[in-house]
Amino acid sequence: MNDTAEVLHFFEEAWKNNDAAAVVDATLANTDFWDTDLTKVEGLANMVKGKVAQLQQEEKQEKIA
C-alpha cells in the first residue's frame, strides 16, 4: 500500500460511523485527493454510492454462503 498516513487517517475517520454514503461524499469532496470537488460532477456520487452498496451486498452474500 502506498497511501500516506494522512490518507489512511482520512479513511479511518470517514468509516467510523460505517456510513458508506457519507464516506463516498467525503472522499469525492476531498480536494486534497482530486484537486477539485468531485461531488460537483453530476451523477458521480450516486453512481459511486450504488457501486459501493453493490460491493457491500456481495460481501454479505459471500459471508452467508
PDBQT receptor file of N, H, CA, C and O in Angstrom, charges set to zero:
ATOM      1  N   MET A   1       0.851  -1.168   0.000  1.00  0.00    +0.000 N 
ATOM      2  CA  MET A   1       0.000   0.000   0.000  1.00  0.00    +0.000 C 
ATOM      3  C   MET A   1       0.898   1.232   0.000  1.00  0.00    +0.000 C 
ATOM      4  O   MET A   1       1.900   1.281   0.713  1.00  0.00    +0.000 OA
ATOM      5  N   ASN A   2       0.533   2.213  -0.797  1.00  0.00    +0.000 N 
ATOM      6  H   ASN A   2      -0.281   2.173  -1.377  1.00  0.00    +0.000 HD
ATOM      7  CA  ASN A   2       1.334   3.415  -0.920  1.00  0.00    +0.000 C 
ATOM      8  C   ASN A   2       0.669   4.657  -0.356  1.00  0.00    +0.000 C 
ATOM      9  O   ASN A   2       1.148   5.769  -0.582  1.00  0.00    +0.000 OA
ATOM     10  N   ASP A   3      -0.414   4.490   0.366  1.00  0.00    +0.000 N 
ATOM     11  H   ASP A   3      -0.803   3.587   0.549  1.00  0.00    +0.000 HD
ATOM     12  CA  ASP A   3      -1.116   5.648   0.908  1.00  0.00    +0.000 C 
ATOM     13  C   ASP A   3      -0.325   6.286   2.041  1.00  0.00    +0.000 C 
ATOM     14  O   ASP A   3       0.361   5.608   2.806  1.00  0.00    +0.000 OA
ATOM     15  N   THR A   4      -0.437   7.593   2.126  1.00  0.00    +0.000 N 
ATOM     16  H   THR A   4      -0.995   8.143   1.505  1.00  0.00    +0.000 HD
ATOM     17  CA  THR A   4       0.228   8.320   3.200  1.00  0.00    +0.000 C 
ATOM     18  C   THR A   4      -0.550   8.152   4.498  1.00  0.00    +0.000 C 
ATOM     19  O   THR A   4      -1.694   7.696   4.502  1.00  0.00    +0.000 OA
ATOM     20  N   ALA A   5       0.077   8.519   5.574  1.00  0.00    +0.000 N 
ATOM     21  H   ALA A   5       1.006   8.889   5.572  1.00  0.00    +0.000 HD
ATOM     22  CA  ALA A   5      -0.579   8.464   6.880  1.00  0.00    +0.000 C 
ATOM     23  C   ALA A   5      -1.829   9.339   6.888  1.00  0.00    +0.000 C 
ATOM     24  O   ALA A   5      -2.831   8.992   7.513  1.00  0.00    +0.000 OA
ATOM     25  N   GLU A   6      -1.768  10.475   6.192  1.00  0.00    +0.000 N 
ATOM     26  H   GLU A   6      -0.954  10.757   5.685  1.00  0.00    +0.000 HD
ATOM     27  CA  GLU A   6      -2.916  11.378   6.146  1.00  0.00    +0.000 C 
ATOM     28  C   GLU A   6      -4.105  10.738   5.434  1.00  0.00    +0.000 C 
ATOM     29  O   GLU A   6      -5.248  10.875   5.869  1.00  0.00    +0.000 OA
ATOM     30  N   VAL A   7      -3.824  10.045   4.347  1.00  0.00    +0.000 N 
ATOM     31  H   VAL A   7      -2.895   9.934   3.994  1.00  0.00    +0.000 HD
ATOM     32  CA  VAL A   7      -4.898   9.374   3.595  1.00  0.00    +0.000 C 
ATOM     33  C   VAL A   7      -5.496   8.249   4.433  1.00  0.00    +0.000 C 
ATOM     34  O   VAL A   7      -6.717   8.107   4.505  1.00  0.00    +0.000 OA
ATOM     35  N   LEU A   8      -4.654   7.465   5.054  1.00  0.00    +0.000 N 
ATOM     36  H   LEU A   8      -3.662   7.581   4.996  1.00  0.00    +0.000 HD
ATOM     37  CA  LEU A   8      -5.149   6.379   5.900  1.00  0.00    +0.000 C 
ATOM     38  C   LEU A   8      -5.982   6.914   7.052  1.00  0.00    +0.000 C 
ATOM     39  O   LEU A   8      -7.018   6.343   7.394  1.00  0.00    +0.000 OA
ATOM     40  N   HIS A   9      -5.528   8.017   7.655  1.00  0.00    +0.000 N 
ATOM     41  H   HIS A   9      -4.687   8.481   7.378  1.00  0.00    +0.000 HD
ATOM     42  CA  HIS A   9      -6.285   8.639   8.751  1.00  0.00    +0.000 C 
ATOM     43  C   HIS A   9      -7.644   9.144   8.254  1.00  0.00    +0.000 C 
ATOM     44  O   HIS A   9      -8.659   8.988   8.933  1.00  0.00    +0.000 OA
ATOM     45  N   PHE A  10      -7.649   9.746   7.069  1.00  0.00    +0.000 N 
ATOM     46  H   PHE A  10      -6.825   9.873   6.517  1.00  0.00    +0.000 HD
ATOM     47  CA  PHE A  10      -8.907  10.226   6.494  1.00  0.00    +0.000 C 
ATOM     48  C   PHE A  10      -9.924   9.095   6.424  1.00  0.00    +0.000 C 
ATOM     49  O   PHE A  10     -11.062   9.252   6.867  1.00  0.00    +0.000 OA
ATOM     50  N   PHE A  11      -9.518   7.954   5.870  1.00  0.00    +0.000 N 
ATOM     51  H   PHE A  11      -8.594   7.826   5.510  1.00  0.00    +0.000 HD
ATOM     52  CA  PHE A  11     -10.457   6.846   5.709  1.00  0.00    +0.000 C 
ATOM     53  C   PHE A  11     -10.815   6.187   7.034  1.00  0.00    +0.000 C 
ATOM     54  O   PHE A  11     -11.943   5.731   7.219  1.00  0.00    +0.000 OA
ATOM     55  N   GLU A  12      -9.870   6.136   7.944  1.00  0.00    +0.000 N 
ATOM     56  H   GLU A  12      -8.953   6.506   7.794  1.00  0.00    +0.000 HD
ATOM     57  CA  GLU A  12     -10.168   5.605   9.279  1.00  0.00    +0.000 C 
ATOM     58  C   GLU A  12     -11.271   6.434   9.935  1.00  0.00    +0.000 C 
ATOM     59  O   GLU A  12     -12.216   5.886  10.503  1.00  0.00    +0.000 OA
ATOM     60  N   GLU A  13     -11.143   7.747   9.851  1.00  0.00    +0.000 N 
ATOM     61  H   GLU A  13     -10.375   8.192   9.390  1.00  0.00    +0.000 HD
ATOM     62  CA  GLU A  13     -12.153   8.639  10.425  1.00  0.00    +0.000 C 
ATOM     63  C   GLU A  13     -13.462   8.565   9.643  1.00  0.00    +0.000 C 
ATOM     64  O   GLU A  13     -14.543   8.542  10.231  1.00  0.00    +0.000 OA
ATOM     65  N   ALA A  14     -13.359   8.528   8.327  1.00  0.00    +0.000 N 
ATOM     66  H   ALA A  14     -12.481   8.546   7.849  1.00  0.00    +0.000 HD
ATOM     67  CA  ALA A  14     -14.552   8.529   7.485  1.00  0.00    +0.000 C 
ATOM     68  C   ALA A  14     -15.429   7.307   7.740  1.00  0.00    +0.000 C 
ATOM     69  O   ALA A  14     -16.655   7.399   7.686  1.00  0.00    +0.000 OA
ATOM     70  N   TRP A  15     -14.805   6.165   8.016  1.00  0.00    +0.000 N 
ATOM     71  H   TRP A  15     -13.809   6.090   8.060  1.00  0.00    +0.000 HD
ATOM     72  CA  TRP A  15     -15.567   4.927   8.203  1.00  0.00    +0.000 C 
ATOM     73  C   TRP A  15     -16.026   4.703   9.643  1.00  0.00    +0.000 C 
ATOM     74  O   TRP A  15     -16.674   3.693   9.919  1.00  0.00    +0.000 OA
ATOM     75  N   LYS A  16     -15.716   5.601  10.559  1.00  0.00    +0.000 N 
ATOM     76  H   LYS A  16     -15.190   6.421  10.335  1.00  0.00    +0.000 HD
ATOM     77  CA  LYS A  16     -16.082   5.387  11.967  1.00  0.00    +0.000 C 
ATOM     78  C   LYS A  16     -17.577   5.184  12.167  1.00  0.00    +0.000 C 
ATOM     79  O   LYS A  16     -17.980   4.413  13.038  1.00  0.00    +0.000 OA
ATOM     80  N   ASN A  17     -18.405   5.860  11.379  1.00  0.00    +0.000 N 
ATOM     81  H   ASN A  17     -18.078   6.486  10.672  1.00  0.00    +0.000 HD
ATOM     82  CA  ASN A  17     -19.857   5.717  11.526  1.00  0.00    +0.000 C 
ATOM     83  C   ASN A  17     -20.423   4.627  10.637  1.00  0.00    +0.000 C 
ATOM     84  O   ASN A  17     -21.631   4.389  10.641  1.00  0.00    +0.000 OA
ATOM     85  N   ASN A  18     -19.562   3.961   9.870  1.00  0.00    +0.000 N 
ATOM     86  H   ASN A  18     -18.581   4.155   9.866  1.00  0.00    +0.000 HD
ATOM     87  CA  ASN A  18     -19.975   2.867   8.992  1.00  0.00    +0.000 C 
ATOM     88  C   ASN A  18     -21.093   3.292   8.036  1.00  0.00    +0.000 C 
ATOM     89  O   ASN A  18     -22.019   2.529   7.761  1.00  0.00    +0.000 OA
ATOM     90  N   ASP A  19     -20.986   4.517   7.540  1.00  0.00    +0.000 N 
ATOM     91  H   ASP A  19     -20.234   5.137   7.764  1.00  0.00    +0.000 HD
ATOM     92  CA  ASP A  19     -21.976   5.076   6.615  1.00  0.00    +0.000 C 
ATOM     93  C   ASP A  19     -21.314   5.246   5.252  1.00  0.00    +0.000 C 
ATOM     94  O   ASP A  19     -20.632   6.237   4.996  1.00  0.00    +0.000 OA
ATOM     95  N   ALA A  20     -21.528   4.266   4.388  1.00  0.00    +0.000 N 
ATOM     96  H   ALA A  20     -22.082   3.461   4.597  1.00  0.00    +0.000 HD
ATOM     97  CA  ALA A  20     -20.848   4.253   3.094  1.00  0.00    +0.000 C 
ATOM     98  C   ALA A  20     -21.166   5.490   2.268  1.00  0.00    +0.000 C 
ATOM     99  O   ALA A  20     -20.278   6.033   1.610  1.00  0.00    +0.000 OA
ATOM    100  N   ALA A  21     -22.404   5.943   2.288  1.00  0.00    +0.000 N 
ATOM    101  H   ALA A  21     -23.125   5.502   2.822  1.00  0.00    +0.000 HD
ATOM    102  CA  ALA A  21     -22.783   7.123   1.506  1.00  0.00    +0.000 C 
ATOM    103  C   ALA A  21     -22.015   8.354   1.979  1.00  0.00    +0.000 C 
ATOM    104  O   ALA A  21     -21.576   9.165   1.164  1.00  0.00    +0.000 OA
ATOM    105  N   ALA A  22     -21.855   8.495   3.287  1.00  0.00    +0.000 N 
ATOM    106  H   ALA A  22     -22.212   7.837   3.949  1.00  0.00    +0.000 HD
ATOM    107  CA  ALA A  22     -21.100   9.626   3.827  1.00  0.00    +0.000 C 
ATOM    108  C   ALA A  22     -19.622   9.522   3.455  1.00  0.00    +0.000 C 
ATOM    109  O   ALA A  22     -18.978  10.536   3.186  1.00  0.00    +0.000 OA
ATOM    110  N   VAL A  23     -19.083   8.307   3.439  1.00  0.00    +0.000 N 
ATOM    111  H   VAL A  23     -19.606   7.483   3.657  1.00  0.00    +0.000 HD
ATOM    112  CA  VAL A  23     -17.687   8.106   3.048  1.00  0.00    +0.000 C 
ATOM    113  C   VAL A  23     -17.490   8.501   1.585  1.00  0.00    +0.000 C 
ATOM    114  O   VAL A  23     -16.508   9.160   1.243  1.00  0.00    +0.000 OA
ATOM    115  N   VAL A  24     -18.412   8.104   0.736  1.00  0.00    +0.000 N 
ATOM    116  H   VAL A  24     -19.210   7.569   1.013  1.00  0.00    +0.000 HD
ATOM    117  CA  VAL A  24     -18.326   8.472  -0.678  1.00  0.00    +0.000 C 
ATOM    118  C   VAL A  24     -18.354   9.989  -0.822  1.00  0.00    +0.000 C 
ATOM    119  O   VAL A  24     -17.520  10.567  -1.519  1.00  0.00    +0.000 OA
ATOM    120  N   ASP A  25     -19.309  10.626  -0.166  1.00  0.00    +0.000 N 
ATOM    121  H   ASP A  25     -19.986  10.157   0.401  1.00  0.00    +0.000 HD
ATOM    122  CA  ASP A  25     -19.406  12.090  -0.262  1.00  0.00    +0.000 C 
ATOM    123  C   ASP A  25     -18.129  12.772   0.228  1.00  0.00    +0.000 C 
ATOM    124  O   ASP A  25     -17.612  13.677  -0.426  1.00  0.00    +0.000 OA
ATOM    125  N   ALA A  26     -17.628  12.336   1.371  1.00  0.00    +0.000 N 
ATOM    126  H   ALA A  26     -18.048  11.600   1.902  1.00  0.00    +0.000 HD
ATOM    127  CA  ALA A  26     -16.422  12.950   1.935  1.00  0.00    +0.000 C 
ATOM    128  C   ALA A  26     -15.207  12.707   1.039  1.00  0.00    +0.000 C 
ATOM    129  O   ALA A  26     -14.369  13.593   0.873  1.00  0.00    +0.000 OA
ATOM    130  N   THR A  27     -15.114  11.524   0.470  1.00  0.00    +0.000 N 
ATOM    131  H   THR A  27     -15.795  10.804   0.605  1.00  0.00    +0.000 HD
ATOM    132  CA  THR A  27     -13.991  11.188  -0.395  1.00  0.00    +0.000 C 
ATOM    133  C   THR A  27     -14.025  12.003  -1.677  1.00  0.00    +0.000 C 
ATOM    134  O   THR A  27     -13.015  12.573  -2.089  1.00  0.00    +0.000 OA
ATOM    135  N   LEU A  28     -15.190  12.052  -2.303  1.00  0.00    +0.000 N 
ATOM    136  H   LEU A  28     -16.011  11.589  -1.969  1.00  0.00    +0.000 HD
ATOM    137  CA  LEU A  28     -15.305  12.804  -3.548  1.00  0.00    +0.000 C 
ATOM    138  C   LEU A  28     -15.120  14.301  -3.328  1.00  0.00    +0.000 C 
ATOM    139  O   LEU A  28     -14.640  15.001  -4.220  1.00  0.00    +0.000 OA
ATOM    140  N   ALA A  29     -15.491  14.795  -2.162  1.00  0.00    +0.000 N 
ATOM    141  H   ALA A  29     -15.881  14.227  -1.437  1.00  0.00    +0.000 HD
ATOM    142  CA  ALA A  29     -15.370  16.223  -1.861  1.00  0.00    +0.000 C 
ATOM    143  C   ALA A  29     -13.961  16.613  -1.434  1.00  0.00    +0.000 C 
ATOM    144  O   ALA A  29     -13.655  17.802  -1.350  1.00  0.00    +0.000 OA
ATOM    145  N   ASN A  30     -13.107  15.650  -1.166  1.00  0.00    +0.000 N 
ATOM    146  H   ASN A  30     -13.356  14.684  -1.235  1.00  0.00    +0.000 HD
ATOM    147  CA  ASN A  30     -11.775  15.922  -0.644  1.00  0.00    +0.000 C 
ATOM    148  C   ASN A  30     -10.870  16.471  -1.745  1.00  0.00    +0.000 C 
ATOM    149  O   ASN A  30     -10.335  15.717  -2.558  1.00  0.00    +0.000 OA
ATOM    150  N   THR A  31     -10.711  17.755  -1.759  1.00  0.00    +0.000 N 
ATOM    151  H   THR A  31     -11.145  18.367  -1.099  1.00  0.00    +0.000 HD
ATOM    152  CA  THR A  31      -9.915  18.397  -2.803  1.00  0.00    +0.000 C 
ATOM    153  C   THR A  31      -8.413  18.107  -2.654  1.00  0.00    +0.000 C 
ATOM    154  O   THR A  31      -7.651  18.327  -3.596  1.00  0.00    +0.000 OA
ATOM    155  N   ASP A  32      -7.985  17.623  -1.499  1.00  0.00    +0.000 N 
ATOM    156  H   ASP A  32      -8.604  17.445  -0.734  1.00  0.00    +0.000 HD
ATOM    157  CA  ASP A  32      -6.587  17.207  -1.349  1.00  0.00    +0.000 C 
ATOM    158  C   ASP A  32      -6.304  15.970  -2.196  1.00  0.00    +0.000 C 
ATOM    159  O   ASP A  32      -5.177  15.768  -2.646  1.00  0.00    +0.000 OA
ATOM    160  N   PHE A  33      -7.319  15.149  -2.410  1.00  0.00    +0.000 N 
ATOM    161  H   PHE A  33      -8.235  15.313  -2.044  1.00  0.00    +0.000 HD
ATOM    162  CA  PHE A  33      -7.143  13.947  -3.233  1.00  0.00    +0.000 C 
ATOM    163  C   PHE A  33      -7.198  14.265  -4.719  1.00  0.00    +0.000 C 
ATOM    164  O   PHE A  33      -6.391  13.763  -5.501  1.00  0.00    +0.000 OA
ATOM    165  N   TRP A  34      -8.157  15.104  -5.103  1.00  0.00    +0.000 N 
ATOM    166  H   TRP A  34      -8.813  15.512  -4.468  1.00  0.00    +0.000 HD
ATOM    167  CA  TRP A  34      -8.500  15.253  -6.523  1.00  0.00    +0.000 C 
ATOM    168  C   TRP A  34      -8.239  16.643  -7.097  1.00  0.00    +0.000 C 
ATOM    169  O   TRP A  34      -8.391  16.848  -8.302  1.00  0.00    +0.000 OA
ATOM    170  N   ASP A  35      -7.855  17.580  -6.273  1.00  0.00    +0.000 N 
ATOM    171  H   ASP A  35      -7.731  17.413  -5.294  1.00  0.00    +0.000 HD
ATOM    172  CA  ASP A  35      -7.677  18.978  -6.685  1.00  0.00    +0.000 C 
ATOM    173  C   ASP A  35      -8.974  19.635  -7.137  1.00  0.00    +0.000 C 
ATOM    174  O   ASP A  35      -8.951  20.737  -7.685  1.00  0.00    +0.000 OA
ATOM    175  N   THR A  36     -10.082  18.986  -6.918  1.00  0.00    +0.000 N 
ATOM    176  H   THR A  36     -10.101  18.091  -6.473  1.00  0.00    +0.000 HD
ATOM    177  CA  THR A  36     -11.396  19.549  -7.217  1.00  0.00    +0.000 C 
ATOM    178  C   THR A  36     -12.440  18.797  -6.403  1.00  0.00    +0.000 C 
ATOM    179  O   THR A  36     -12.177  17.694  -5.922  1.00  0.00    +0.000 OA
ATOM    180  N   ASP A  37     -13.594  19.370  -6.248  1.00  0.00    +0.000 N 
ATOM    181  H   ASP A  37     -13.808  20.266  -6.639  1.00  0.00    +0.000 HD
ATOM    182  CA  ASP A  37     -14.686  18.735  -5.510  1.00  0.00    +0.000 C 
ATOM    183  C   ASP A  37     -15.496  17.890  -6.491  1.00  0.00    +0.000 C 
ATOM    184  O   ASP A  37     -16.310  18.415  -7.251  1.00  0.00    +0.000 OA
ATOM    185  N   LEU A  38     -15.265  16.590  -6.466  1.00  0.00    +0.000 N 
ATOM    186  H   LEU A  38     -14.603  16.164  -5.849  1.00  0.00    +0.000 HD
ATOM    187  CA  LEU A  38     -15.930  15.698  -7.414  1.00  0.00    +0.000 C 
ATOM    188  C   LEU A  38     -17.416  15.483  -7.122  1.00  0.00    +0.000 C 
ATOM    189  O   LEU A  38     -18.125  14.876  -7.924  1.00  0.00    +0.000 OA
ATOM    190  N   THR A  39     -17.890  15.982  -5.968  1.00  0.00    +0.000 N 
ATOM    191  H   THR A  39     -17.314  16.475  -5.316  1.00  0.00    +0.000 HD
ATOM    192  CA  THR A  39     -19.336  15.889  -5.735  1.00  0.00    +0.000 C 
ATOM    193  C   THR A  39     -20.082  16.822  -6.684  1.00  0.00    +0.000 C 
ATOM    194  O   THR A  39     -21.296  16.702  -6.847  1.00  0.00    +0.000 OA
ATOM    195  N   LYS A  40     -19.369  17.737  -7.301  1.00  0.00    +0.000 N 
ATOM    196  H   LYS A  40     -18.382  17.834  -7.168  1.00  0.00    +0.000 HD
ATOM    197  CA  LYS A  40     -19.983  18.667  -8.250  1.00  0.00    +0.000 C 
ATOM    198  C   LYS A  40     -20.200  18.034  -9.632  1.00  0.00    +0.000 C 
ATOM    199  O   LYS A  40     -20.902  18.604 -10.467  1.00  0.00    +0.000 OA
ATOM    200  N   VAL A  41     -19.608  16.866  -9.875  1.00  0.00    +0.000 N 
ATOM    201  H   VAL A  41     -19.038  16.403  -9.197  1.00  0.00    +0.000 HD
ATOM    202  CA  VAL A  41     -19.796  16.166 -11.147  1.00  0.00    +0.000 C 
ATOM    203  C   VAL A  41     -21.145  15.464 -11.106  1.00  0.00    +0.000 C 
ATOM    204  O   VAL A  41     -21.359  14.547 -10.313  1.00  0.00    +0.000 OA
ATOM    205  N   GLU A  42     -22.038  15.902 -11.961  1.00  0.00    +0.000 N 
ATOM    206  H   GLU A  42     -21.864  16.647 -12.605  1.00  0.00    +0.000 HD
ATOM    207  CA  GLU A  42     -23.413  15.402 -11.937  1.00  0.00    +0.000 C 
ATOM    208  C   GLU A  42     -23.456  13.878 -12.077  1.00  0.00    +0.000 C 
ATOM    209  O   GLU A  42     -22.914  13.307 -13.023  1.00  0.00    +0.000 OA
ATOM    210  N   GLY A  43     -24.111  13.241 -11.114  1.00  0.00    +0.000 N 
ATOM    211  H   GLY A  43     -24.552  13.705 -10.346  1.00  0.00    +0.000 HD
ATOM    212  CA  GLY A  43     -24.346  11.802 -11.156  1.00  0.00    +0.000 C 
ATOM    213  C   GLY A  43     -23.214  10.946 -10.610  1.00  0.00    +0.000 C 
ATOM    214  O   GLY A  43     -23.412   9.755 -10.369  1.00  0.00    +0.000 OA
ATOM    215  N   LEU A  44     -22.040  11.518 -10.409  1.00  0.00    +0.000 N 
ATOM    216  H   LEU A  44     -21.880  12.485 -10.604  1.00  0.00    +0.000 HD
ATOM    217  CA  LEU A  44     -20.894  10.714  -9.972  1.00  0.00    +0.000 C 
ATOM    218  C   LEU A  44     -21.102  10.137  -8.579  1.00  0.00    +0.000 C 
ATOM    219  O   LEU A  44     -20.894   8.941  -8.373  1.00  0.00    +0.000 OA
ATOM    220  N   ALA A  45     -21.505  10.955  -7.628  1.00  0.00    +0.000 N 
ATOM    221  H   ALA A  45     -21.675  11.926  -7.795  1.00  0.00    +0.000 HD
ATOM    222  CA  ALA A  45     -21.674  10.473  -6.253  1.00  0.00    +0.000 C 
ATOM    223  C   ALA A  45     -22.704   9.348  -6.195  1.00  0.00    +0.000 C 
ATOM    224  O   ALA A  45     -22.486   8.342  -5.520  1.00  0.00    +0.000 OA
ATOM    225  N   ASN A  46     -23.817   9.509  -6.894  1.00  0.00    +0.000 N 
ATOM    226  H   ASN A  46     -23.994  10.327  -7.442  1.00  0.00    +0.000 HD
ATOM    227  CA  ASN A  46     -24.836   8.461  -6.879  1.00  0.00    +0.000 C 
ATOM    228  C   ASN A  46     -24.334   7.177  -7.525  1.00  0.00    +0.000 C 
ATOM    229  O   ASN A  46     -24.654   6.084  -7.057  1.00  0.00    +0.000 OA
ATOM    230  N   MET A  47     -23.552   7.295  -8.592  1.00  0.00    +0.000 N 
ATOM    231  H   MET A  47     -23.292   8.183  -8.972  1.00  0.00    +0.000 HD
ATOM    232  CA  MET A  47     -23.004   6.117  -9.244  1.00  0.00    +0.000 C 
ATOM    233  C   MET A  47     -22.042   5.381  -8.303  1.00  0.00    +0.000 C 
ATOM    234  O   MET A  47     -22.100   4.158  -8.178  1.00  0.00    +0.000 OA
ATOM    235  N   VAL A  48     -21.162   6.138  -7.645  1.00  0.00    +0.000 N 
ATOM    236  H   VAL A  48     -21.115   7.132  -7.746  1.00  0.00    +0.000 HD
ATOM    237  CA  VAL A  48     -20.193   5.518  -6.742  1.00  0.00    +0.000 C 
ATOM    238  C   VAL A  48     -20.916   4.899  -5.549  1.00  0.00    +0.000 C 
ATOM    239  O   VAL A  48     -20.575   3.795  -5.122  1.00  0.00    +0.000 OA
ATOM    240  N   LYS A  49     -21.900   5.595  -5.015  1.00  0.00    +0.000 N 
ATOM    241  H   LYS A  49     -22.177   6.491  -5.362  1.00  0.00    +0.000 HD
ATOM    242  CA  LYS A  49     -22.669   5.045  -3.888  1.00  0.00    +0.000 C 
ATOM    243  C   LYS A  49     -23.340   3.739  -4.281  1.00  0.00    +0.000 C 
ATOM    244  O   LYS A  49     -23.371   2.794  -3.492  1.00  0.00    +0.000 OA
ATOM    245  N   GLY A  50     -23.875   3.678  -5.487  1.00  0.00    +0.000 N 
ATOM    246  H   GLY A  50     -23.850   4.445  -6.128  1.00  0.00    +0.000 HD
ATOM    247  CA  GLY A  50     -24.507   2.453  -5.967  1.00  0.00    +0.000 C 
ATOM    248  C   GLY A  50     -23.510   1.312  -6.069  1.00  0.00    +0.000 C 
ATOM    249  O   GLY A  50     -23.823   0.182  -5.692  1.00  0.00    +0.000 OA
ATOM    250  N   LYS A  51     -22.324   1.587  -6.569  1.00  0.00    +0.000 N 
ATOM    251  H   LYS A  51     -22.070   2.505  -6.875  1.00  0.00    +0.000 HD
ATOM    252  CA  LYS A  51     -21.284   0.554  -6.689  1.00  0.00    +0.000 C 
ATOM    253  C   LYS A  51     -20.819   0.083  -5.316  1.00  0.00    +0.000 C 
ATOM    254  O   LYS A  51     -20.606  -1.111  -5.105  1.00  0.00    +0.000 OA
ATOM    255  N   VAL A  52     -20.663   1.017  -4.385  1.00  0.00    +0.000 N 
ATOM    256  H   VAL A  52     -20.837   1.987  -4.556  1.00  0.00    +0.000 HD
ATOM    257  CA  VAL A  52     -20.250   0.638  -3.031  1.00  0.00    +0.000 C 
ATOM    258  C   VAL A  52     -21.333  -0.218  -2.381  1.00  0.00    +0.000 C 
ATOM    259  O   VAL A  52     -21.021  -1.220  -1.737  1.00  0.00    +0.000 OA
ATOM    260  N   ALA A  53     -22.578   0.155  -2.537  1.00  0.00    +0.000 N 
ATOM    261  H   ALA A  53     -22.832   0.969  -3.060  1.00  0.00    +0.000 HD
ATOM    262  CA  ALA A  53     -23.681  -0.637  -1.984  1.00  0.00    +0.000 C 
ATOM    263  C   ALA A  53     -23.688  -2.040  -2.591  1.00  0.00    +0.000 C 
ATOM    264  O   ALA A  53     -23.922  -3.025  -1.891  1.00  0.00    +0.000 OA
ATOM    265  N   GLN A  54     -23.433  -2.124  -3.884  1.00  0.00    +0.000 N 
ATOM    266  H   GLN A  54     -23.243  -1.324  -4.454  1.00  0.00    +0.000 HD
ATOM    267  CA  GLN A  54     -23.378  -3.425  -4.561  1.00  0.00    +0.000 C 
ATOM    268  C   GLN A  54     -22.243  -4.285  -3.982  1.00  0.00    +0.000 C 
ATOM    269  O   GLN A  54     -22.433  -5.470  -3.710  1.00  0.00    +0.000 OA
ATOM    270  N   LEU A  55     -21.090  -3.689  -3.801  1.00  0.00    +0.000 N 
ATOM    271  H   LEU A  55     -20.936  -2.726  -4.022  1.00  0.00    +0.000 HD
ATOM    272  CA  LEU A  55     -19.961  -4.419  -3.221  1.00  0.00    +0.000 C 
ATOM    273  C   LEU A  55     -20.267  -4.887  -1.801  1.00  0.00    +0.000 C 
ATOM    274  O   LEU A  55     -19.919  -6.006  -1.423  1.00  0.00    +0.000 OA
ATOM    275  N   GLN A  56     -20.914  -4.035  -1.021  1.00  0.00    +0.000 N 
ATOM    276  H   GLN A  56     -21.197  -3.126  -1.328  1.00  0.00    +0.000 HD
ATOM    277  CA  GLN A  56     -21.263  -4.413   0.342  1.00  0.00    +0.000 C 
ATOM    278  C   GLN A  56     -22.274  -5.563   0.343  1.00  0.00    +0.000 C 
ATOM    279  O   GLN A  56     -22.183  -6.468   1.173  1.00  0.00    +0.000 OA
ATOM    280  N   GLN A  57     -23.225  -5.529  -0.573  1.00  0.00    +0.000 N 
ATOM    281  H   GLN A  57     -23.298  -4.794  -1.247  1.00  0.00    +0.000 HD
ATOM    282  CA  GLN A  57     -24.213  -6.599  -0.669  1.00  0.00    +0.000 C 
ATOM    283  C   GLN A  57     -23.543  -7.912  -1.070  1.00  0.00    +0.000 C 
ATOM    284  O   GLN A  57     -23.853  -8.965  -0.513  1.00  0.00    +0.000 OA
ATOM    285  N   GLU A  58     -22.634  -7.850  -2.026  1.00  0.00    +0.000 N 
ATOM    286  H   GLU A  58     -22.383  -6.995  -2.478  1.00  0.00    +0.000 HD
ATOM    287  CA  GLU A  58     -21.910  -9.047  -2.458  1.00  0.00    +0.000 C 
ATOM    288  C   GLU A  58     -21.089  -9.620  -1.310  1.00  0.00    +0.000 C 
ATOM    289  O   GLU A  58     -21.011 -10.837  -1.141  1.00  0.00    +0.000 OA
ATOM    290  N   GLU A  59     -20.480  -8.745  -0.528  1.00  0.00    +0.000 N 
ATOM    291  H   GLU A  59     -20.543  -7.756  -0.665  1.00  0.00    +0.000 HD
ATOM    292  CA  GLU A  59     -19.699  -9.187   0.620  1.00  0.00    +0.000 C 
ATOM    293  C   GLU A  59     -20.598  -9.907   1.629  1.00  0.00    +0.000 C 
ATOM    294  O   GLU A  59     -20.207 -10.936   2.180  1.00  0.00    +0.000 OA
ATOM    295  N   LYS A  60     -21.795  -9.374   1.874  1.00  0.00    +0.000 N 
ATOM    296  H   LYS A  60     -22.112  -8.537   1.426  1.00  0.00    +0.000 HD
ATOM    297  CA  LYS A  60     -22.735 -10.015   2.785  1.00  0.00    +0.000 C 
ATOM    298  C   LYS A  60     -23.136 -11.384   2.263  1.00  0.00    +0.000 C 
ATOM    299  O   LYS A  60     -23.230 -12.341   3.032  1.00  0.00    +0.000 OA
ATOM    300  N   GLN A  61     -23.373 -11.483   0.967  1.00  0.00    +0.000 N 
ATOM    301  H   GLN A  61     -23.298 -10.706   0.342  1.00  0.00    +0.000 HD
ATOM    302  CA  GLN A  61     -23.764 -12.757   0.371  1.00  0.00    +0.000 C 
ATOM    303  C   GLN A  61     -22.648 -13.791   0.498  1.00  0.00    +0.000 C 
ATOM    304  O   GLN A  61     -22.918 -14.965   0.752  1.00  0.00    +0.000 OA
ATOM    305  N   GLU A  62     -21.420 -13.372   0.325  1.00  0.00    +0.000 N 
ATOM    306  H   GLU A  62     -21.201 -12.418   0.119  1.00  0.00    +0.000 HD
ATOM    307  CA  GLU A  62     -20.275 -14.281   0.460  1.00  0.00    +0.000 C 
ATOM    308  C   GLU A  62     -20.157 -14.805   1.888  1.00  0.00    +0.000 C 
ATOM    309  O   GLU A  62     -19.796 -15.962   2.104  1.00  0.00    +0.000 OA
ATOM    310  N   LYS A  63     -20.462 -13.951   2.856  1.00  0.00    +0.000 N 
ATOM    311  H   LYS A  63     -20.755 -13.012   2.681  1.00  0.00    +0.000 HD
ATOM    312  CA  LYS A  63     -20.371 -14.371   4.264  1.00  0.00    +0.000 C 
ATOM    313  C   LYS A  63     -21.462 -15.391   4.583  1.00  0.00    +0.000 C 
ATOM    314  O   LYS A  63     -21.258 -16.279   5.410  1.00  0.00    +0.000 OA
ATOM    315  N   ILE A  64     -22.602 -15.270   3.939  1.00  0.00    +0.000 N 
ATOM    316  H   ILE A  64     -22.767 -14.549   3.267  1.00  0.00    +0.000 HD
ATOM    317  CA  ILE A  64     -23.712 -16.191   4.168  1.00  0.00    +0.000 C 
ATOM    318  C   ILE A  64     -23.418 -17.551   3.539  1.00  0.00    +0.000 C 
ATOM    319  O   ILE A  64     -23.753 -18.593   4.103  1.00  0.00    +0.000 OA
ATOM    320  N   ALA A  65     -22.796 -17.528   2.376  1.00  0.00    +0.000 N 
ATOM    321  H   ALA A  65     -22.524 -16.682   1.918  1.00  0.00    +0.000 HD
ATOM    322  CA  ALA A  65     -22.549 -18.769   1.619  1.00  0.00    +0.000 C 
ATOM    323  C   ALA A  65     -21.520 -19.649   2.259  1.00  0.00    +0.000 C 
ATOM    324  O   ALA A  65     -21.212 -20.720   1.735  1.00  0.00    +0.000 OA
TER     325      ALA A  65
